[in-house]
Amino acid sequence: MNNPFSMAVPKKRTSISKKHIRKNIWKKKGYWAALKALSIGKSLYSDKSTLSKSNNFGRVINPLEIQTI
């Protein structure tokens, strides 16, 4: 008999190597996002940007509007 209130349970334990692989992928995504944000911040601060300080949508970026997470 199926209980409608029972929760889903994984059948097997995830191996440590798979766990490390997934964690490293997650960390690397964060690293590249932080690197990109730092690069954009440096270019805005140095005022030597060749991108005319606009994002992909053509809106001019005000450094005071950028919020940190």
All heavy atoms as TSV, in Angstrom:
chain	resi	resn	atom	element	x	y	z
A	1	MET	N	N	0.832	-1.177	0.000
A	1	MET	CA	C	0.000	0.000	0.000
A	1	MET	C	C	0.877	1.241	0.000
A	1	MET	O	O	1.824	1.336	0.767
A	1	MET	CB	C	-0.894	0.027	1.225
A	1	MET	CG	C	-1.872	-1.081	1.311
A	1	MET	SD	S	-3.166	-0.542	2.408
A	1	MET	CE	C	-4.556	-1.064	1.532
A	2	ASN	N	N	0.531	2.156	-0.846
A	2	ASN	CA	C	1.275	3.415	-0.914
A	2	ASN	C	C	0.665	4.427	0.038
A	2	ASN	O	O	-0.534	4.685	0.012
A	2	ASN	CB	C	1.252	3.979	-2.332
A	2	ASN	CG	C	2.073	3.143	-3.283
A	2	ASN	OD1	O	2.966	2.441	-2.852
A	2	ASN	ND2	N	1.766	3.226	-4.564
A	3	ASN	N	N	1.518	4.978	0.861
A	3	ASN	CA	C	1.088	6.015	1.791
A	3	ASN	C	C	1.209	7.366	1.090
A	3	ASN	O	O	2.297	7.732	0.633
A	3	ASN	CB	C	1.963	5.976	3.047
A	3	ASN	CG	C	1.477	6.922	4.113
A	3	ASN	OD1	O	0.553	7.688	3.888
A	3	ASN	ND2	N	2.104	6.865	5.260
A	4	PRO	N	N	0.144	8.143	0.959
A	4	PRO	CA	C	0.234	9.436	0.248
A	4	PRO	C	C	1.082	10.464	0.983
A	4	PRO	O	O	1.468	11.471	0.414
A	4	PRO	CB	C	-1.220	9.895	0.155
A	4	PRO	CG	C	-1.929	9.178	1.241
A	4	PRO	CD	C	-1.205	7.870	1.435
A	5	PHE	N	N	1.412	10.213	2.250
A	5	PHE	CA	C	2.185	11.174	3.025
A	5	PHE	C	C	3.646	10.778	3.177
A	5	PHE	O	O	4.384	11.409	3.900
A	5	PHE	CB	C	1.550	11.360	4.407
A	5	PHE	CG	C	0.140	11.872	4.329
A	5	PHE	CD1	C	-0.923	11.036	4.604
A	5	PHE	CD2	C	-0.125	13.173	3.955
A	5	PHE	CE1	C	-2.228	11.496	4.523
A	5	PHE	CE2	C	-1.422	13.649	3.874
A	5	PHE	CZ	C	-2.484	12.803	4.155
A	6	SER	N	N	4.047	9.700	2.510
A	6	SER	CA	C	5.449	9.285	2.629
A	6	SER	C	C	6.327	10.169	1.749
A	6	SER	O	O	5.909	10.642	0.693
A	6	SER	CB	C	5.621	7.829	2.230
A	6	SER	OG	O	5.303	7.661	0.867
A	7	MET	N	N	7.567	10.384	2.185
A	7	MET	CA	C	8.490	11.249	1.461
A	7	MET	C	C	9.373	10.425	0.538
A	7	MET	O	O	9.618	9.244	0.791
A	7	MET	CB	C	9.363	12.028	2.455
A	7	MET	CG	C	8.564	12.986	3.306
A	7	MET	SD	S	9.588	13.904	4.427
A	7	MET	CE	C	10.617	14.798	3.309
A	8	ALA	N	N	9.876	11.057	-0.512
A	8	ALA	CA	C	10.786	10.393	-1.431
A	8	ALA	C	C	12.139	10.199	-0.756
A	8	ALA	O	O	12.650	11.098	-0.095
A	8	ALA	CB	C	10.951	11.220	-2.697
A	9	VAL	N	N	12.704	9.033	-0.915
A	9	VAL	CA	C	13.987	8.713	-0.298
A	9	VAL	C	C	14.911	8.188	-1.388
A	9	VAL	O	O	14.512	7.342	-2.184
A	9	VAL	CB	C	13.816	7.633	0.799
A	9	VAL	CG1	C	15.152	7.265	1.407
A	9	VAL	CG2	C	12.846	8.110	1.860
A	10	PRO	N	N	16.154	8.685	-1.470
A	10	PRO	CA	C	17.073	8.162	-2.488
A	10	PRO	C	C	17.369	6.692	-2.252
A	10	PRO	O	O	17.451	6.235	-1.116
A	10	PRO	CB	C	18.333	9.016	-2.324
A	10	PRO	CG	C	18.181	9.731	-1.037
A	10	PRO	CD	C	16.744	9.742	-0.680
A	11	LYS	N	N	17.517	5.939	-3.335
A	11	LYS	CA	C	17.730	4.502	-3.215
A	11	LYS	C	C	19.145	4.163	-2.801
A	11	LYS	O	O	19.377	3.210	-2.090
A	11	LYS	CB	C	17.403	3.824	-4.536
A	11	LYS	CG	C	15.932	3.889	-4.866
A	11	LYS	CD	C	15.609	3.124	-6.116
A	11	LYS	CE	C	14.116	3.190	-6.385
A	11	LYS	NZ	N	13.740	2.493	-7.592
A	12	LYS	N	N	20.108	4.928	-3.305
A	12	LYS	CA	C	21.501	4.641	-2.979
A	12	LYS	C	C	22.202	5.902	-2.505
A	12	LYS	O	O	21.824	7.009	-2.884
A	12	LYS	CB	C	22.250	4.104	-4.205
A	12	LYS	CG	C	21.901	2.689	-4.565
A	12	LYS	CD	C	22.847	2.179	-5.624
A	12	LYS	CE	C	22.577	0.716	-5.881
A	12	LYS	NZ	N	23.501	0.171	-6.872
A	13	ARG	N	N	23.219	5.698	-1.745
A	13	ARG	CA	C	24.010	6.811	-1.254
A	13	ARG	C	C	24.886	7.352	-2.379
A	13	ARG	O	O	25.492	6.582	-3.126
A	13	ARG	CB	C	24.882	6.331	-0.099
A	13	ARG	CG	C	25.711	7.414	0.504
A	13	ARG	CD	C	26.527	6.881	1.646
A	13	ARG	NE	N	27.440	7.922	2.117
A	13	ARG	CZ	C	28.190	7.787	3.170
A	13	ARG	NH1	N	28.193	6.679	3.853
A	13	ARG	NH2	N	28.974	8.767	3.543
A	14	THR	N	N	24.992	8.684	-2.469
A	14	THR	CA	C	25.861	9.307	-3.471
A	14	THR	C	C	27.314	9.101	-3.052
A	14	THR	O	O	27.665	9.328	-1.897
A	14	THR	CB	C	25.556	10.803	-3.571
A	14	THR	OG1	O	24.171	10.975	-3.882
A	14	THR	CG2	C	26.394	11.457	-4.651
A	15	SER	N	N	28.127	8.686	-3.990
A	15	SER	CA	C	29.525	8.434	-3.660
A	15	SER	C	C	30.249	9.739	-3.341
A	15	SER	O	O	29.846	10.820	-3.785
A	15	SER	CB	C	30.229	7.734	-4.818
A	15	SER	OG	O	30.353	8.616	-5.914
A	16	ILE	N	N	31.309	9.620	-2.583
A	16	ILE	CA	C	32.076	10.797	-2.173
A	16	ILE	C	C	32.682	11.491	-3.391
A	16	ILE	O	O	32.716	12.718	-3.465
A	16	ILE	CB	C	33.166	10.393	-1.165
A	16	ILE	CG1	C	32.496	9.920	0.137
A	16	ILE	CG2	C	34.095	11.553	-0.866
A	16	ILE	CD1	C	33.463	9.345	1.140
A	17	SER	N	N	33.137	10.703	-4.367
A	17	SER	CA	C	33.750	11.321	-5.552
A	17	SER	C	C	32.736	12.134	-6.342
A	17	SER	O	O	33.038	13.237	-6.814
A	17	SER	CB	C	34.386	10.251	-6.441
A	17	SER	OG	O	33.405	9.357	-6.917
A	18	LYS	N	N	31.507	11.619	-6.497
A	18	LYS	CA	C	30.473	12.385	-7.205
A	18	LYS	C	C	30.126	13.656	-6.434
A	18	LYS	O	O	29.890	14.705	-7.019
A	18	LYS	CB	C	29.210	11.546	-7.380
A	18	LYS	CG	C	29.262	10.618	-8.545
A	18	LYS	CD	C	27.917	10.013	-8.800
A	18	LYS	CE	C	27.979	9.093	-9.984
A	18	LYS	NZ	N	26.692	8.492	-10.300
A	19	LYS	N	N	30.098	13.545	-5.119
A	19	LYS	CA	C	29.798	14.701	-4.289
A	19	LYS	C	C	30.862	15.781	-4.464
A	19	LYS	O	O	30.559	16.965	-4.590
A	19	LYS	CB	C	29.722	14.266	-2.818
A	19	LYS	CG	C	29.109	15.291	-1.904
A	19	LYS	CD	C	29.101	14.830	-0.464
A	19	LYS	CE	C	28.258	13.591	-0.266
A	19	LYS	NZ	N	28.147	13.181	1.141
A	20	HIS	N	N	32.131	15.361	-4.498
A	20	HIS	CA	C	33.233	16.313	-4.685
A	20	HIS	C	C	33.184	16.949	-6.075
A	20	HIS	O	O	33.432	18.152	-6.224
A	20	HIS	CB	C	34.579	15.623	-4.473
A	20	HIS	CG	C	34.912	15.382	-3.039
A	20	HIS	ND1	N	35.082	16.400	-2.127
A	20	HIS	CD2	C	35.087	14.236	-2.343
A	20	HIS	CE1	C	35.351	15.900	-0.946
A	20	HIS	NE2	N	35.355	14.565	-1.040
A	21	ILE	N	N	32.872	16.148	-7.082
A	21	ILE	CA	C	32.786	16.680	-8.449
A	21	ILE	C	C	31.714	17.761	-8.527
A	21	ILE	O	O	31.937	18.849	-9.071
A	21	ILE	CB	C	32.501	15.544	-9.450
A	21	ILE	CG1	C	33.733	14.650	-9.590
A	21	ILE	CG2	C	32.086	16.099	-10.803
A	21	ILE	CD1	C	33.471	13.350	-10.309
A	22	ARG	N	N	30.537	17.461	-7.990
A	22	ARG	CA	C	29.442	18.444	-8.033
A	22	ARG	C	C	29.778	19.697	-7.246
A	22	ARG	O	O	29.464	20.816	-7.660
A	22	ARG	CB	C	28.162	17.807	-7.491
A	22	ARG	CG	C	27.587	16.771	-8.424
A	22	ARG	CD	C	26.272	16.244	-7.913
A	22	ARG	NE	N	25.780	15.213	-8.810
A	22	ARG	CZ	C	25.292	14.052	-8.417
A	22	ARG	NH1	N	25.229	13.761	-7.130
A	22	ARG	NH2	N	24.856	13.175	-9.293
A	23	LYS	N	N	30.419	19.518	-6.103
A	23	LYS	CA	C	30.781	20.663	-5.284
A	23	LYS	C	C	31.811	21.536	-5.987
A	23	LYS	O	O	31.734	22.771	-5.936
A	23	LYS	CB	C	31.333	20.170	-3.945
A	23	LYS	CG	C	31.361	21.210	-2.871
A	23	LYS	CD	C	31.694	20.576	-1.535
A	23	LYS	CE	C	31.520	21.555	-0.411
A	23	LYS	NZ	N	31.778	20.939	0.889
A	24	ASN	N	N	32.791	20.912	-6.655
A	24	ASN	CA	C	33.808	21.674	-7.375
A	24	ASN	C	C	33.217	22.449	-8.540
A	24	ASN	O	O	33.633	23.580	-8.809
A	24	ASN	CB	C	34.926	20.750	-7.865
A	24	ASN	CG	C	35.823	20.301	-6.734
A	24	ASN	OD1	O	35.931	20.978	-5.719
A	24	ASN	ND2	N	36.446	19.160	-6.901
A	25	ILE	N	N	32.252	21.865	-9.237
A	25	ILE	CA	C	31.584	22.571	-10.337
A	25	ILE	C	C	30.857	23.799	-9.781
A	25	ILE	O	O	30.925	24.894	-10.339
A	25	ILE	CB	C	30.605	21.630	-11.070
A	25	ILE	CG1	C	31.385	20.579	-11.849
A	25	ILE	CG2	C	29.682	22.412	-11.999
A	25	ILE	CD1	C	30.533	19.459	-12.411
A	26	TRP	N	N	30.164	23.619	-8.656
A	26	TRP	CA	C	29.432	24.709	-8.024
A	26	TRP	C	C	30.378	25.827	-7.587
A	26	TRP	O	O	30.114	27.008	-7.789
A	26	TRP	CB	C	28.667	24.136	-6.824
A	26	TRP	CG	C	27.825	25.122	-6.112
A	26	TRP	CD1	C	26.597	25.590	-6.497
A	26	TRP	CD2	C	28.132	25.764	-4.876
A	26	TRP	NE1	N	26.122	26.479	-5.566
A	26	TRP	CE2	C	27.044	26.601	-4.552
A	26	TRP	CE3	C	29.207	25.704	-3.999
A	26	TRP	CZ2	C	27.023	27.374	-3.415
A	26	TRP	CZ3	C	29.170	26.482	-2.860
A	26	TRP	CH2	C	28.090	27.301	-2.580
A	27	LYS	N	N	31.532	25.435	-7.015
A	27	LYS	CA	C	32.509	26.433	-6.575
A	27	LYS	C	C	33.105	27.181	-7.764
A	27	LYS	O	O	33.335	28.391	-7.705
A	27	LYS	CB	C	33.641	25.764	-5.795
A	27	LYS	CG	C	33.273	25.364	-4.394
A	27	LYS	CD	C	34.478	24.744	-3.714
A	27	LYS	CE	C	34.173	24.274	-2.328
A	27	LYS	NZ	N	35.349	23.674	-1.683
A	28	LYS	N	N	33.383	26.466	-8.848
A	28	LYS	CA	C	33.991	27.099	-10.018
A	28	LYS	C	C	33.051	28.123	-10.645
A	28	LYS	O	O	33.491	29.179	-11.107
A	28	LYS	CB	C	34.373	26.036	-11.044
A	28	LYS	CG	C	35.362	26.530	-12.072
A	28	LYS	CD	C	35.867	25.417	-12.950
A	28	LYS	CE	C	36.987	24.710	-12.255
A	28	LYS	NZ	N	37.727	23.796	-13.120
A	29	LYS	N	N	31.747	27.835	-10.652
A	29	LYS	CA	C	30.785	28.807	-11.179
A	29	LYS	C	C	30.822	30.092	-10.365
A	29	LYS	O	O	30.779	31.192	-10.914
A	29	LYS	CB	C	29.375	28.216	-11.161
A	29	LYS	CG	C	29.110	27.209	-12.247
A	29	LYS	CD	C	27.682	26.718	-12.169
A	29	LYS	CE	C	27.412	25.672	-13.222
A	29	LYS	NZ	N	26.027	25.168	-13.149
A	30	GLY	N	N	30.896	29.948	-9.057
A	30	GLY	CA	C	30.980	31.121	-8.188
A	30	GLY	C	C	32.263	31.893	-8.392
A	30	GLY	O	O	32.277	33.126	-8.363
A	31	TYR	N	N	33.365	31.166	-8.612
A	31	TYR	CA	C	34.654	31.808	-8.833
A	31	TYR	C	C	34.616	32.670	-10.086
A	31	TYR	O	O	35.049	33.824	-10.074
A	31	TYR	CB	C	35.751	30.748	-8.961
A	31	TYR	CG	C	37.068	31.289	-9.443
A	31	TYR	CD1	C	37.920	31.969	-8.584
A	31	TYR	CD2	C	37.468	31.142	-10.770
A	31	TYR	CE1	C	39.127	32.475	-9.024
A	31	TYR	CE2	C	38.674	31.643	-11.215
A	31	TYR	CZ	C	39.497	32.312	-10.342
A	31	TYR	OH	O	40.689	32.817	-10.786
A	32	TRP	N	N	34.072	32.133	-11.183
A	32	TRP	CA	C	34.044	32.895	-12.437
A	32	TRP	C	C	33.089	34.084	-12.341
A	32	TRP	O	O	33.349	35.151	-12.898
A	32	TRP	CB	C	33.662	31.998	-13.610
A	32	TRP	CG	C	34.773	31.071	-13.989
A	32	TRP	CD1	C	34.766	29.719	-13.902
A	32	TRP	CD2	C	36.074	31.425	-14.478
A	32	TRP	NE1	N	35.977	29.207	-14.303
A	32	TRP	CE2	C	36.791	30.227	-14.668
A	32	TRP	CE3	C	36.706	32.626	-14.766
A	32	TRP	CZ2	C	38.101	30.220	-15.134
A	32	TRP	CZ3	C	38.010	32.598	-15.241
A	32	TRP	CH2	C	38.687	31.412	-15.428
A	33	ALA	N	N	31.981	33.927	-11.618
A	33	ALA	CA	C	31.049	35.046	-11.442
A	33	ALA	C	C	31.702	36.162	-10.638
A	33	ALA	O	O	31.564	37.348	-10.963
A	33	ALA	CB	C	29.784	34.560	-10.744
A	34	ALA	N	N	32.447	35.789	-9.594
A	34	ALA	CA	C	33.136	36.795	-8.779
A	34	ALA	C	C	34.239	37.480	-9.575
A	34	ALA	O	O	34.433	38.694	-9.472
A	34	ALA	CB	C	33.718	36.135	-7.532
A	35	LEU	N	N	34.962	36.713	-10.380
A	35	LEU	CA	C	36.033	37.276	-11.193
A	35	LEU	C	C	35.478	38.275	-12.204
A	35	LEU	O	O	36.048	39.354	-12.404
A	35	LEU	CB	C	36.780	36.145	-11.910
A	35	LEU	CG	C	38.114	36.479	-12.520
A	35	LEU	CD1	C	39.124	36.800	-11.425
A	35	LEU	CD2	C	38.621	35.307	-13.339
A	36	LYS	N	N	34.359	37.926	-12.823
A	36	LYS	CA	C	33.733	38.819	-13.794
A	36	LYS	C	C	33.249	40.102	-13.115
A	36	LYS	O	O	33.428	41.197	-13.643
A	36	LYS	CB	C	32.559	38.101	-14.466
A	36	LYS	CG	C	31.928	38.878	-15.579
A	36	LYS	CD	C	30.860	38.065	-16.264
A	36	LYS	CE	C	30.195	38.855	-17.363
A	36	LYS	NZ	N	29.137	38.086	-18.026
A	37	ALA	N	N	32.630	39.957	-11.939
A	37	ALA	CA	C	32.144	41.131	-11.215
A	37	ALA	C	C	33.303	42.038	-10.805
A	37	ALA	O	O	33.206	43.264	-10.892
A	37	ALA	CB	C	31.359	40.687	-9.985
A	38	LEU	N	N	34.402	41.437	-10.363
A	38	LEU	CA	C	35.569	42.220	-9.978
A	38	LEU	C	C	36.154	42.948	-11.183
A	38	LEU	O	O	36.538	44.114	-11.090
A	38	LEU	CB	C	36.619	41.304	-9.356
A	38	LEU	CG	C	37.833	41.977	-8.753
A	38	LEU	CD1	C	37.422	42.845	-7.578
A	38	LEU	CD2	C	38.834	40.933	-8.304
A	39	SER	N	N	36.196	42.275	-12.313
A	39	SER	CA	C	36.718	42.885	-13.530
A	39	SER	C	C	35.860	44.078	-13.963
A	39	SER	O	O	36.391	45.133	-14.328
A	39	SER	CB	C	36.760	41.840	-14.641
A	39	SER	OG	O	37.158	42.421	-15.851
A	40	ILE	N	N	34.551	43.917	-13.909
A	40	ILE	CA	C	33.654	45.012	-14.282
A	40	ILE	C	C	33.814	46.174	-13.302
A	40	ILE	O	O	33.861	47.337	-13.700
A	40	ILE	CB	C	32.193	44.517	-14.324
A	40	ILE	CG1	C	32.005	43.561	-15.508
A	40	ILE	CG2	C	31.220	45.681	-14.431
A	40	ILE	CD1	C	30.668	42.852	-15.511
A	41	GLY	N	N	33.917	45.843	-12.018
A	41	GLY	CA	C	34.101	46.880	-11.010
A	41	GLY	C	C	35.391	47.651	-11.196
A	41	GLY	O	O	35.427	48.867	-11.068
A	42	LYS	N	N	36.469	46.933	-11.516
A	42	LYS	CA	C	37.758	47.595	-11.746
A	42	LYS	C	C	37.692	48.514	-12.957
A	42	LYS	O	O	38.219	49.623	-12.937
A	42	LYS	CB	C	38.857	46.557	-11.953
A	42	LYS	CG	C	39.360	45.928	-10.692
A	42	LYS	CD	C	40.488	44.958	-11.016
A	42	LYS	CE	C	41.043	44.302	-9.789
A	42	LYS	NZ	N	42.115	43.349	-10.103
A	43	SER	N	N	37.028	48.037	-14.020
A	43	SER	CA	C	36.959	48.869	-15.223
A	43	SER	C	C	36.116	50.111	-14.983
A	43	SER	O	O	36.413	51.181	-15.504
A	43	SER	CB	C	36.413	48.069	-16.404
A	43	SER	OG	O	35.060	47.739	-16.209
A	44	LEU	N	N	35.051	49.987	-14.189
A	44	LEU	CA	C	34.239	51.162	-13.881
A	44	LEU	C	C	35.002	52.137	-12.991
A	44	LEU	O	O	34.898	53.345	-13.146
A	44	LEU	CB	C	32.942	50.736	-13.184
A	44	LEU	CG	C	31.905	50.045	-14.050
A	44	LEU	CD1	C	30.764	49.533	-13.199
A	44	LEU	CD2	C	31.386	50.993	-15.109
A	45	TYR	N	N	35.768	51.586	-12.059
A	45	TYR	CA	C	36.513	52.426	-11.121
A	45	TYR	C	C	37.660	53.155	-11.808
A	45	TYR	O	O	37.917	54.313	-11.541
A	45	TYR	CB	C	37.045	51.573	-9.965
A	45	TYR	CG	C	37.770	52.373	-8.919
A	45	TYR	CD1	C	37.070	53.181	-8.027
A	45	TYR	CD2	C	39.155	52.328	-8.826
A	45	TYR	CE1	C	37.725	53.917	-7.063
A	45	TYR	CE2	C	39.826	53.067	-7.863
A	45	TYR	CZ	C	39.109	53.860	-6.990
A	45	TYR	OH	O	39.761	54.594	-6.045
A	46	SER	N	N	38.340	52.459	-12.711
A	46	SER	CA	C	39.509	53.051	-13.360
A	46	SER	C	C	39.122	54.068	-14.439
A	46	SER	O	O	39.946	54.845	-14.881
A	46	SER	CB	C	40.383	51.967	-13.967
A	46	SER	OG	O	39.725	51.361	-15.058
A	47	ASP	N	N	37.864	54.027	-14.903
A	47	ASP	CA	C	37.363	54.958	-15.916
A	47	ASP	C	C	38.112	54.821	-17.235
A	47	ASP	O	O	38.244	55.765	-17.978
A	47	ASP	CB	C	37.421	56.406	-15.401
A	47	ASP	CG	C	36.432	57.300	-16.128
A	47	ASP	OD1	O	35.408	56.773	-16.590
A	47	ASP	OD2	O	36.691	58.504	-16.232
A	48	LYS	N	N	38.627	53.625	-17.512
A	48	LYS	CA	C	39.300	53.377	-18.790
A	48	LYS	C	C	38.521	52.367	-19.618
A	48	LYS	O	O	39.072	51.672	-20.445
A	48	LYS	CB	C	40.713	52.836	-18.542
A	48	LYS	CG	C	41.634	53.832	-17.882
A	48	LYS	CD	C	42.988	53.236	-17.673
A	48	LYS	CE	C	43.905	54.212	-16.957
A	48	LYS	NZ	N	45.210	53.629	-16.661
A	49	SER	N	N	37.245	52.274	-19.373
A	49	SER	CA	C	36.425	51.280	-20.035
A	49	SER	C	C	36.175	51.677	-21.480
A	49	SER	O	O	35.851	52.816	-21.790
A	49	SER	CB	C	35.092	51.122	-19.298
A	49	SER	OG	O	34.278	50.219	-19.982
A	50	THR	N	N	36.312	50.704	-22.387
A	50	THR	CA	C	36.019	50.949	-23.798
A	50	THR	C	C	34.592	50.543	-24.120
A	50	THR	O	O	34.142	50.699	-25.239
A	50	THR	CB	C	36.980	50.147	-24.694
A	50	THR	OG1	O	36.845	48.758	-24.373
A	50	THR	CG2	C	38.403	50.584	-24.479
A	51	LEU	N	N	33.866	50.012	-23.123
A	51	LEU	CA	C	32.495	49.562	-23.348
A	51	LEU	C	C	31.482	50.667	-23.083
A	51	LEU	O	O	30.296	50.421	-23.052
A	51	LEU	CB	C	32.194	48.368	-22.441
A	51	LEU	CG	C	33.059	47.134	-22.661
A	51	LEU	CD1	C	32.729	46.087	-21.610
A	51	LEU	CD2	C	32.830	46.577	-24.046
A	52	SER	N	N	31.937	51.881	-22.887
A	52	SER	CA	C	31.109	53.046	-22.582
A	52	SER	C	C	30.227	52.802	-21.368
A	52	SER	O	O	29.137	53.328	-21.260
A	52	SER	CB	C	30.264	53.481	-23.781
A	52	SER	OG	O	29.220	52.558	-24.016
A	53	LYS	N	N	30.680	51.951	-20.462
A	53	LYS	CA	C	30.016	51.688	-19.184
A	53	LYS	C	C	28.556	51.313	-19.342
A	53	LYS	O	O	27.690	51.791	-18.632
A	53	LYS	CB	C	30.156	52.892	-18.263
A	53	LYS	CG	C	31.575	53.191	-17.914
A	53	LYS	CD	C	31.633	54.357	-16.990
A	53	LYS	CE	C	33.089	54.704	-16.727
A	53	LYS	NZ	N	33.269	55.907	-16.014
A	54	SER	N	N	28.244	50.478	-20.292
A	54	SER	CA	C	26.866	50.025	-20.443
A	54	SER	C	C	26.834	48.508	-20.349
A	54	SER	O	O	27.802	47.836	-20.675
A	54	SER	CB	C	26.296	50.464	-21.790
A	54	SER	OG	O	26.994	49.852	-22.829
A	55	ASN	N	N	25.702	47.992	-19.873
A	55	ASN	CA	C	25.551	46.551	-19.805
A	55	ASN	C	C	25.008	46.030	-21.124
A	55	ASN	O	O	24.908	46.761	-22.106
A	55	ASN	CB	C	24.664	46.172	-18.618
A	55	ASN	CG	C	23.289	46.796	-18.717
A	55	ASN	OD1	O	22.922	47.337	-19.752
A	55	ASN	ND2	N	22.530	46.729	-17.652
A	56	ASN	N	N	24.623	44.778	-21.177
A	56	ASN	CA	C	24.166	44.172	-22.424
A	56	ASN	C	C	22.860	44.771	-22.937
A	56	ASN	O	O	22.526	44.620	-24.094
A	56	ASN	CB	C	23.982	42.666	-22.230
A	56	ASN	CG	C	25.302	41.979	-21.981
A	56	ASN	OD1	O	26.341	42.497	-22.344
A	56	ASN	ND2	N	25.252	40.823	-21.360
A	57	PHE	N	N	22.110	45.441	-22.085
A	57	PHE	CA	C	20.827	45.988	-22.487
A	57	PHE	C	C	20.926	47.459	-22.866
A	57	PHE	O	O	19.925	48.105	-23.113
A	57	PHE	CB	C	19.810	45.808	-21.358
A	57	PHE	CG	C	19.658	44.380	-20.951
A	57	PHE	CD1	C	20.153	43.938	-19.740
A	57	PHE	CD2	C	19.042	43.472	-21.780
A	57	PHE	CE1	C	20.023	42.622	-19.364
A	57	PHE	CE2	C	18.910	42.145	-21.419
A	57	PHE	CZ	C	19.404	41.727	-20.213
A	58	GLY	N	N	22.138	48.028	-22.880
A	58	GLY	CA	C	22.328	49.404	-23.286
A	58	GLY	C	C	22.097	50.412	-22.184
A	58	GLY	O	O	22.200	51.604	-22.402
A	59	ARG	N	N	21.780	49.962	-20.992
A	59	ARG	CA	C	21.550	50.869	-19.872
A	59	ARG	C	C	22.877	51.234	-19.234
A	59	ARG	O	O	23.705	50.373	-18.981
A	59	ARG	CB	C	20.653	50.184	-18.845
A	59	ARG	CG	C	20.328	51.020	-17.658
A	59	ARG	CD	C	19.317	50.299	-16.764
A	59	ARG	NE	N	19.359	50.904	-15.458
A	59	ARG	CZ	C	19.968	50.387	-14.405
A	59	ARG	NH1	N	20.567	49.231	-14.503
A	59	ARG	NH2	N	19.970	51.005	-13.255
A	60	VAL	N	N	23.097	52.500	-18.982
A	60	VAL	CA	C	24.341	52.947	-18.371
A	60	VAL	C	C	24.363	52.501	-16.914
A	60	VAL	O	O	23.381	52.659	-16.189
A	60	VAL	CB	C	24.479	54.485	-18.472
A	60	VAL	CG1	C	25.716	54.954	-17.733
A	60	VAL	CG2	C	24.535	54.905	-19.922
A	61	ILE	N	N	25.478	51.924	-16.495
A	61	ILE	CA	C	25.614	51.405	-15.142
A	61	ILE	C	C	26.135	52.495	-14.214
A	61	ILE	O	O	27.143	53.138	-14.493
A	61	ILE	CB	C	26.584	50.206	-15.108
A	61	ILE	CG1	C	26.048	49.068	-15.962
A	61	ILE	CG2	C	26.823	49.739	-13.691
A	61	ILE	CD1	C	27.016	47.927	-16.131
A	62	ASN	N	N	25.430	52.708	-13.142
A	62	ASN	CA	C	25.880	53.620	-12.087
A	62	ASN	C	C	26.511	52.775	-10.990
A	62	ASN	O	O	25.844	51.915	-10.426
A	62	ASN	CB	C	24.678	54.413	-11.544
A	62	ASN	CG	C	25.084	55.413	-10.487
A	62	ASN	OD1	O	26.253	55.481	-10.101
A	62	ASN	ND2	N	24.127	56.173	-10.016
A	63	PRO	N	N	27.793	52.980	-10.674
A	63	PRO	CA	C	28.446	52.140	-9.665
A	63	PRO	C	C	27.770	52.180	-8.300
A	63	PRO	O	O	27.887	51.266	-7.513
A	63	PRO	CB	C	29.859	52.703	-9.562
A	63	PRO	CG	C	30.047	53.542	-10.765
A	63	PRO	CD	C	28.710	53.946	-11.245
A	64	LEU	N	N	27.023	53.244	-8.008
A	64	LEU	CA	C	26.350	53.353	-6.723
A	64	LEU	C	C	25.105	52.471	-6.663
A	64	LEU	O	O	24.613	52.157	-5.588
A	64	LEU	CB	C	25.968	54.801	-6.440
A	64	LEU	CG	C	27.155	55.775	-6.372
A	64	LEU	CD1	C	26.656	57.194	-6.191
A	64	LEU	CD2	C	28.087	55.388	-5.248
A	65	GLU	N	N	24.557	52.083	-7.839
A	65	GLU	CA	C	23.375	51.236	-7.883
A	65	GLU	C	C	23.695	49.764	-7.728
A	65	GLU	O	O	22.827	48.965	-7.415
A	65	GLU	CB	C	22.624	51.432	-9.197
A	65	GLU	CG	C	21.948	52.776	-9.341
A	65	GLU	CD	C	21.241	52.906	-10.670
A	65	GLU	OE1	O	21.286	51.963	-11.469
A	65	GLU	OE2	O	20.649	53.965	-10.903
A	66	ILE	N	N	24.939	49.378	-7.953
A	66	ILE	CA	C	25.318	47.970	-7.897
A	66	ILE	C	C	25.281	47.512	-6.450
A	66	ILE	O	O	25.897	48.090	-5.576
A	66	ILE	CB	C	26.723	47.755	-8.493
A	66	ILE	CG1	C	26.728	48.154	-9.973
A	66	ILE	CG2	C	27.156	46.298	-8.339
A	66	ILE	CD1	C	28.090	48.125	-10.587
A	67	GLN	N	N	24.530	46.440	-6.207
A	67	GLN	CA	C	24.395	45.912	-4.850
A	67	GLN	C	C	25.215	44.645	-4.729
A	67	GLN	O	O	25.284	43.850	-5.642
A	67	GLN	CB	C	22.927	45.596	-4.542
A	67	GLN	CG	C	22.050	46.812	-4.546
A	67	GLN	CD	C	20.606	46.442	-4.289
A	67	GLN	OE1	O	20.282	45.280	-4.227
A	67	GLN	NE2	N	19.762	47.444	-4.140
A	68	THR	N	N	25.826	44.469	-3.574
A	68	THR	CA	C	26.573	43.241	-3.329
A	68	THR	C	C	25.633	42.208	-2.737
A	68	THR	O	O	24.687	42.529	-2.037
A	68	THR	CB	C	27.735	43.489	-2.355
A	68	THR	OG1	O	27.205	44.020	-1.148
A	68	THR	CG2	C	28.746	44.450	-2.950
A	69	ILE	N	N	25.959	40.976	-3.017
A	69	ILE	CA	C	25.123	39.862	-2.538
A	69	ILE	C	C	25.648	39.395	-1.206
A	69	ILE	O	O	26.784	39.270	-0.961
A	69	ILE	CB	C	25.113	38.718	-3.550
A	69	ILE	CG1	C	24.461	39.183	-4.835
A	69	ILE	CG2	C	24.352	37.524	-2.991
A	69	ILE	CD1	C	24.504	38.164	-5.938
